[in-house]
Amino acid sequence: MHNLNVLIVDDSKAMLGIAEATLHEVGIEKCTCVQSGKDALSAIHHASPPFDLLFIDLNMPGMDGIELIRKLSTSRYEGAVVILSALDEKILLLAEQITSSLRIRLMGSISKPIDREKVKTILQKMKTMCSIYQTQYSQLNKSEINNALKNNLLTPYYQPKVSTNNGKVESLEILARINSPLQTNAITPDQFIPSAEKLNLIEPLTYNLLNRVLEDLPQLTEEFGTDCRLAINISPNSLHDLHLPEMLAGILEQKGIPTHRLILEITENIPIEHPSQLETLGRLRIKGFELALDDFGTGFTNIQQLKSLPFNEIKLDRSLIYNIAHDHISQVIVQSLLNIFDETQVDVVAEGIDNAEDLNYLNALSYPLMLQGYIISKPKNADDICRWHHSWKKTIEDQL
């Protein structure tokens, strides 16, 4: 947390002093203060390292806070934002909704005066939600990734998505790990997926992983049944490959597996708008594959695109779900999205559920959801996820 790089934007020198002092009290050492939106944009442009978190006052002369946030969206600012304001609560709520609609990662808002507990809550959310707080590992290089492929070290782990209707496991998300004999713990995707994408190795990794999954499928089918689907992540860049539908269908056909049992989860960190991507999406659906939009709320897909793109499932990003039991703004945003998704008739998954209060809140919603998170189950290998399911079924049966 001490390495967080923060920018505070407020036209009041006194407020800047209070905010900076408060951040220092909670361990944030790198703070930059500016008094206008224009100066903020300049500071962001020249920042090295980039700013991780911005505290933005709404009511400023010249460029106000909402205009600044819009300009951040245009320039594709990748950090997070906290809104500061002494204005009416309805204005604050509107500003939060605008910020979320602009695909800016909103960590919350603080009604002035700013105090330490409010800041600590924001930082705790960011610690939970943002990758800048995750342990940073060195990336595997091309030789190491190829070695993992050659020696069959890529291992599928499975994390369940359970229904709020009956607690049934509707599908299992496949998450890649590399089990190296040189390391005690499995190597996580953070250490090799970014490199694989840069090195054009993501497709060999995906096909290798899928083949390993199909080896586990008889065991998983025996435990979870034929209705339980499997979800595998596909890079948006892979959608440019017009042979992808035939390749995936061919792999499944060889094993006698119907295509509807496989959900392709596509992240929205890269725009899905090129004709080749759209063609691939359409042909995947024609061949019977299910499509899920992963991490919705963090990328480039807007509501209008959702109405035209052929997704069966939307996964709400953890930034919308964390602390939802106590975060009124997240509640309003999620409920609004659920109303829209109801019209488009897609399944919705709330991912990243880590605490009982959020789990209970989501279970109580009238809209049927699928839930996914560590509080339900961490990703596990095939043997362990089957053992987990034995216990889970007993828990559900006892509750009925």
C-alpha positions in Angstrom: 0.0 0.0 0.0 2.9 2.3 0.6 3.8 2.2 -3.1 0.5 3.5 -4.3 0.8 6.6 -6.4 -2.0 9.0 -5.7 -3.2 12.3 -7.3 -5.5 14.6 -5.4 -7.5 17.2 -7.5 -9.3 20.0 -5.6 -9.3 23.7 -6.0 -9.1 24.3 -2.3 -5.6 24.4 -0.8 -6.9 23.7 2.6 -8.7 20.5 1.4 -5.6 19.4 -0.5 -3.7 19.7 2.8 -6.2 17.7 4.7 -6.5 15.0 2.1 -2.7 14.7 1.8 -2.3 14.5 5.5 -5.0 11.9 5.8 -3.4 9.7 3.2 0.0 10.0 4.9 -1.7 8.8 8.1 -2.9 5.6 6.4 0.5 4.9 4.8 0.2 6.5 1.4 3.5 8.2 0.8 3.4 9.2 -2.8 0.8 12.0 -3.1 0.6 14.7 -5.8 -1.8 17.7 -5.3 -3.2 19.9 -8.1 -5.9 22.6 -8.1 -7.5 22.2 -11.5 -8.6 19.6 -14.0 -6.2 21.0 -16.6 -3.3 20.5 -14.2 -4.6 17.0 -13.3 -4.5 16.0 -17.0 -1.0 17.3 -17.4 0.2 15.5 -14.2 -1.4 12.3 -15.4 0.2 12.6 -18.8 3.7 13.1 -17.4 3.4 10.7 -14.4 6.0 8.0 -14.1 5.0 5.6 -12.7 1.4 6.2 -13.6 -1.1 7.3 -11.0 -2.9 4.3 -9.4 -5.7 6.3 -7.7 -7.2 9.8 -8.2 -9.2 11.7 -5.7 -11.4 14.2 -7.7 -13.5 17.0 -6.4 -16.6 17.6 -8.3 -17.1 21.3 -7.8 -14.1 23.1 -9.4 -14.0 26.3 -11.5 -13.2 25.8 -15.1 -13.1 22.1 -15.7 -15.3 20.4 -13.1 -14.9 16.9 -11.8 -17.4 15.2 -14.2 -15.7 16.8 -17.2 -12.3 15.7 -16.0 -13.6 12.1 -15.5 -15.0 12.2 -19.1 -11.6 13.3 -20.4 -10.0 10.5 -18.4 -12.3 8.0 -20.1 -11.4 9.4 -23.5 -7.7 9.0 -22.8 -8.4 5.5 -21.4 -7.0 6.1 -18.0 -6.4 2.7 -16.4 -6.2 3.6 -12.7 -9.0 4.1 -10.2 -11.0 7.1 -9.1 -12.6 8.3 -5.9 -15.1 11.2 -6.1 -14.9 14.0 -3.5 -17.8 16.4 -2.9 -19.7 18.6 -0.5 -22.6 18.8 -2.9 -26.1 17.2 -2.5 -26.1 13.4 -2.2 -28.2 13.1 -5.4 -25.5 14.9 -7.4 -22.9 12.6 -5.9 -25.0 9.6 -6.9 -25.4 10.9 -10.4 -21.6 11.5 -10.7 -21.0 7.9 -9.6 -23.3 6.6 -12.2 -21.7 8.7 -14.9 -18.3 7.5 -13.9 -19.3 3.9 -14.0 -20.9 4.3 -17.4 -17.7 5.8 -18.8 -15.8 2.7 -17.8 -13.7 4.4 -15.2 -12.9 2.1 -12.3 -14.8 3.7 -9.4 -13.6 2.9 -5.9 -16.3 4.9 -4.3 -17.1 8.5 -3.2 -16.5 10.5 -0.1 -18.7 13.3 1.1 -16.6 16.1 2.6 -15.0 16.5 5.1 -12.6 13.7 4.3 -11.6 11.5 7.2 -9.3 8.6 7.8 -11.9 5.9 8.2 -13.5 6.7 4.9 -10.1 6.7 3.2 -9.2 3.3 4.8 -12.5 1.8 3.5 -11.6 3.0 0.0 -8.1 1.6 0.2 -9.3 -1.7 1.6 -11.6 -2.0 -1.4 -8.8 -1.2 -3.8 -6.5 -3.6 -2.0 -9.0 -6.3 -2.6 -10.0 -5.3 -6.1 -7.0 -4.0 -8.0 -4.1 -5.9 -9.4 -1.6 -3.2 -8.3 -1.9 -4.7 -4.8 -1.4 -8.2 -5.8 1.9 -9.9 -5.4 4.0 -9.1 -8.4 5.7 -12.1 -9.9 8.2 -12.2 -12.7 6.7 -13.3 -16.0 7.7 -16.6 -17.6 9.7 -16.2 -20.8 9.1 -17.9 -24.1 11.4 -20.8 -23.4 9.7 -21.5 -20.0 6.2 -21.4 -21.5 7.2 -23.6 -24.4 8.8 -26.0 -21.9 5.5 -26.1 -20.0 3.6 -27.0 -23.2 6.2 -29.6 -24.3 6.3 -31.3 -20.9 2.5 -31.2 -20.3 2.9 -29.0 -17.2 -0.2 -27.0 -17.8 -2.9 -28.1 -15.4 -6.6 -27.1 -15.3 -8.1 -25.9 -12.1 -11.9 -25.5 -11.6 -14.0 -22.9 -9.8 -17.8 -23.5 -9.6 -20.6 -21.1 -10.4 -23.6 -21.9 -8.3 -27.2 -20.9 -8.7 -29.0 -18.7 -6.2 -32.2 -20.7 -7.0 -31.1 -24.0 -5.6 -27.3 -23.9 -4.9 -26.6 -26.2 -7.8 -23.3 -26.0 -9.6 -24.3 -24.7 -13.1 -20.8 -24.6 -14.6 -17.1 -24.8 -13.7 -14.7 -22.2 -14.9 -11.4 -23.5 -16.1 -8.4 -21.7 -14.8 -4.9 -22.5 -15.9 -2.0 -23.3 -13.6 1.5 -24.6 -14.4 2.7 -27.3 -12.0 6.5 -27.1 -12.2 8.6 -29.8 -10.4 11.0 -26.9 -9.5 8.3 -25.0 -7.5 6.3 -26.1 -4.5 3.2 -24.0 -5.5 1.5 -24.0 -8.8 2.4 -21.1 -11.1 -0.6 -18.8 -11.5 -1.9 -17.2 -14.7 -0.6 -13.8 -13.7 2.9 -15.2 -14.3 2.4 -16.5 -17.8 -0.9 -15.4 -19.5 0.3 -11.7 -20.2 3.6 -13.1 -21.7 1.8 -15.7 -23.7 -0.4 -13.0 -25.3 2.6 -10.9 -26.1 4.5 -13.9 -27.6 1.6 -15.2 -29.6 1.5 -18.3 -27.5 -2.0 -17.9 -26.1 -3.7 -20.1 -28.7 -1.3 -23.1 -28.1 -1.9 -22.6 -24.4 -5.7 -22.6 -24.8 -5.7 -25.7 -27.0 -3.3 -27.5 -24.6 -5.5 -26.6 -21.6 -8.7 -27.7 -23.4 -7.2 -31.1 -24.1 -6.2 -31.5 -20.5 -9.7 -30.6 -19.5 -11.2 -33.2 -21.8 -9.0 -35.8 -19.9 -10.7 -34.8 -16.7 -14.2 -34.6 -18.2 -15.3 -38.2 -17.5 -14.5 -37.7 -13.8 -16.2 -34.3 -13.7 -19.3 -35.6 -15.6 -19.7 -38.5 -13.1 -19.6 -36.0 -10.2 -21.4 -33.0 -11.6 -23.7 -34.6 -14.2 -24.0 -33.9 -18.0 -25.9 -30.6 -17.4 -22.8 -29.0 -15.8 -21.0 -26.9 -18.4 -17.3 -26.0 -18.5 -16.1 -22.4 -19.1 -12.8 -21.6 -20.6 -11.2 -18.2 -21.2 -10.6 -17.0 -24.7 -8.6 -13.8 -25.5 -10.4 -11.2 -27.6 -7.4 -11.3 -29.8 -8.1 -15.0 -30.6 -11.4 -13.9 -32.2 -9.5 -12.6 -35.1 -8.7 -16.2 -36.0 -11.5 -17.2 -38.4 -10.5 -20.9 -38.0 -11.2 -20.8 -34.2 -14.8 -22.1 -34.5 -13.7 -25.1 -36.6 -10.7 -25.8 -34.4 -12.7 -25.9 -31.1 -15.6 -27.8 -32.6 -13.1 -30.4 -34.0 -11.4 -30.9 -30.7 -14.8 -31.6 -29.0 -16.1 -33.7 -31.9 -13.1 -36.1 -31.5 -14.2 -36.7 -27.9 -17.9 -36.9 -28.7 -18.6 -33.8 -26.6 -21.5 -31.5 -27.7 -20.4 -27.9 -28.2 -23.1 -26.5 -25.8 -21.2 -27.9 -22.9 -18.4 -25.4 -23.4 -18.8 -21.8 -22.5 -16.2 -19.4 -24.0 -15.5 -16.6 -21.5 -14.2 -13.5 -23.4 -12.7 -10.6 -21.4 -13.7 -7.1 -22.4 -10.2 -5.6 -21.8 -9.8 -5.3 -25.6 -12.6 -3.8 -27.8 -14.7 -6.4 -29.7 -15.6 -4.5 -32.8 -13.4 -5.7 -35.7 -15.4 -7.5 -38.5 -13.3 -10.7 -38.0 -14.0 -10.7 -34.3 -17.7 -10.3 -34.9 -17.8 -13.0 -37.5 -16.0 -15.4 -35.2 -18.5 -14.7 -32.4 -21.4 -15.3 -34.7 -20.0 -18.6 -36.1 -19.1 -19.9 -32.6 -22.8 -19.4 -31.6 -23.9 -21.0 -34.8 -21.9 -24.1 -33.9 -23.6 -24.2 -30.5 -20.9 -22.8 -28.2 -22.1 -20.7 -25.3 -20.5 -17.2 -25.0 -19.8 -15.3 -21.8 -18.6 -11.7 -21.4 -16.1 -11.8 -18.6 -15.2 -8.9 -16.2 -18.1 -6.7 -17.3 -17.7 -3.2 -16.0 -14.0 -2.9 -16.5 -13.5 -2.7 -20.3 -14.9 -1.4 -23.5 -18.3 -3.1 -24.0 -21.3 -0.8 -23.6 -25.0 -1.6 -23.1 -25.8 -1.0 -26.8 -23.1 -3.6 -27.9 -24.5 -6.1 -25.4 -27.9 -5.9 -27.2 -26.2 -6.8 -30.5 -23.4 -9.2 -29.5 -24.5 -12.8 -29.1 -23.6 -13.4 -25.4 -25.5 -16.0 -23.3 -23.9 -14.9 -20.1 -22.5 -11.8 -18.5 -20.0 -11.9 -15.6 -20.2 -8.8 -13.4 -16.6 -7.8 -12.4 -15.6 -8.1 -8.7 -15.3 -4.3 -8.6 -19.1 -4.1 -8.8 -19.6 -6.9 -6.3 -17.1 -6.2 -3.5 -18.8 -4.8 -0.4 -22.1 -4.6 -2.2 -24.0 -5.5 1.0 -22.9 -2.0 2.4 -22.3 0.0 -0.8 -25.5 1.7 -1.9 -24.0 2.9 -5.2 -22.9 -0.7 -6.2 -26.4 -1.8 -5.3 -28.0 0.8 -7.5 -25.6 0.1 -10.4 -26.0 -3.7 -10.2 -29.8 -3.5 -9.9 -29.9 -1.3 -13.0 -27.8 -3.7 -14.9 -30.0 -6.6 -13.9 -33.0 -4.8 -15.2 -31.3 -4.4 -18.6 -30.0 -8.0 -18.6 -33.5 -9.2 -17.9 -34.7 -7.6 -21.1 -31.8 -9.2 -23.1 -32.4 -12.6 -21.5 -28.8 -13.4 -20.5 -27.6 -15.4 -17.5 -25.7 -13.2 -15.0 -22.7 -14.3 -12.8 -21.5 -12.3 -9.8 -17.8 -13.1 -9.5 -15.3 -12.3 -6.8 -17.5 -13.0 -3.8 -15.2 -13.1 -0.8 -17.4 -12.5 2.3 -20.6 -13.8 3.8 -22.4 -10.5 3.8 -22.0 -10.0 0.1 -23.0 -13.6 -0.5 -26.2 -13.2 1.6 -27.1 -10.0 -0.1 -26.8 -11.5 -3.6 -28.7 -14.6 -2.6 -31.6 -12.4 -1.4 -32.0 -10.6 -4.8 -35.1 -11.6 -6.7 -33.1 -11.8 -10.0 -31.7 -15.3 -10.4 -27.9 -15.2 -10.4 -24.9 -17.5 -10.5 -22.4 -16.8 -7.8 -18.6 -17.4 -7.9 -15.9 -16.6 -5.4 -13.5 -17.8 -2.8 -16.2 -18.0 -0.1 -17.9 -20.7 -2.2 -14.7 -22.4 -3.4 -11.2 -21.5 -4.5 -10.0 -22.9 -7.8 -9.1 -26.6 -7.3 -7.8 -29.5 -9.5 -10.2 -32.1 -10.6 -9.8 -34.5 -7.7 -10.2 -31.7 -5.1 -13.2 -30.0 -6.8 -15.0 -33.3 -6.8 -14.3 -33.8 -3.1 -15.5 -30.2 -2.5 -18.7 -31.0 -4.4 -19.5 -33.9 -2.0 -19.4 -31.5 0.9 -21.3 -28.8 -0.9 -24.2 -31.1 -1.9 -24.5 -32.2 1.7 -24.6 -28.6 2.9 -27.3 -27.7 0.4 -29.4 -30.7 1.2 -29.2 -29.9 4.9 -30.5 -26.4 4.2 -33.5 -27.6 2.2 
